[in-house]
């Protein structure tokens, strides 16, 4: 008797023990009764190519990729999506049946879906967005916001040169503020996004003055540990609409799970609870 293959997927990074992706994908596999497994893998940079090339032979249908490999995996892929090229990083690999490796980035998709869910009245045409930070997450956020039709991105980063690079890549709809003037962006913004690690457990606090926030402004923080950062807490007290960062993690996983396991999962309360366990 020939038994069906059991598809494997996983997440590659170093370190990887902190990742919530295994409990998220395992929840969906169990919920939908899919015979598959999702495995965390601590892979060092020197071993990355050998591991990626070997995984399809072991029954893997794909993998998530996290720090520090999101840029390097693009050179190993046969096909790279336009959005991954624009962002300059890939977080999702699909091992196709024809032997080709397909690289994608679903971070921007996850960010927008989380925003639509948490702030359903927000529209891209509501006004400028203020983005704090200029790292990889900021690139995904900016790309998705510009694609959605946000008229202007006000950008501030502790190291101005990194913000300048993003302006070079994304064009004239980016306006840069020095970090000491970051608070001046807020009274003009319909949307405020923190893409830095400031406010995360074990990291420094967000020192940007928040007195310019207006009632009704949408404020979202990509940090989800803690779930309610001081930025979100203060914004909520000032009458803003706040969206936590956990939903981005959940929604960015949806397209990958669907491609690997053939079922589009739903992000619901049970999904959030599974990720928080």
Helices and strands as residue ranges (DSSP letters): E 7-13, H 21-31, E 36-42, G 45-47, H 48-55, G 56-58, E 60-65, G 72-76, E 79-80, H 82-87, E 92-95, E 101-104, H 107-118, G 124-126, E 129-132, H 136-148, E 153-156, H 160-170, E 174-177, G 179-188, E 191-194, E 218-221, H 230-237, E 241-243, H 246-261, H 269-276
